[in-house]
Amino acid sequence: MSQKDEIVAVIIEMIGALPQPPAQRATPETNIARDLGLDSLAVMNLVMQLEDRFDVSMPMDRLAEVQTIDDLAVTIADLQGG
């Protein structure tokens, strides 16, 4: 399993553990805002959890480019130097 695949698995696990998890199952192609129905506060909370989990700091300009779970995993991997 690649580093990105491991990050995707962690993101999907964290999404499933949200106080109000989405009705549909998350996949790497899932659009975070549109498909999961997360409001901006929920997205920011998720990002903060991911920053803590992966010991990275996600710049807002990079976060603005993220659409899918896969995009988020690639960004985290890049920030880790992978």
VENSULTA-V8261 format. One record per residue. N is the residue number from 1. RES is the residue in one letter. OMEGA is omega as a letter, one per 20 degrees, with the letter a starting at -180 (NA if undefined). Layout:
n & res & omega
N & RES & OMEGA
N & RES & OMEGA
This chain:
n & res & omega
1 & M & a
2 & S & r
3 & Q & a
4 & K & r
5 & D & r
6 & E & r
7 & I & r
8 & V & a
9 & A & r
10 & V & r
11 & I & a
12 & I & r
13 & E & r
14 & M & r
15 & I & r
16 & G & a
17 & A & r
18 & L & r
19 & P & r
20 & Q & a
21 & P & a
22 & P & a
23 & A & a
24 & Q & r
25 & R & r
26 & A & r
27 & T & r
28 & P & a
29 & E & a
30 & T & r
31 & N & a
32 & I & a
33 & A & a
34 & R & a
35 & D & a
36 & L & r
37 & G & r
38 & L & r
39 & D & a
40 & S & r
41 & L & r
42 & A & r
43 & V & a
44 & M & r
45 & N & r
46 & L & r
47 & V & r
48 & M & r
49 & Q & r
50 & L & r
51 & E & r
52 & D & a
53 & R & a
54 & F & r
55 & D & r
56 & V & r
57 & S & a
58 & M & r
59 & P & a
60 & M & r
61 & D & r
62 & R & a
63 & L & a
64 & A & a
65 & E & a
66 & V & r
67 & Q & a
68 & T & r
69 & I & r
70 & D & r
71 & D & a
72 & L & r
73 & A & r
74 & V & r
75 & T & r
76 & I & r
77 & A & r
78 & D & a
79 & L & r
80 & Q & a
81 & G & a
82 & G & NA
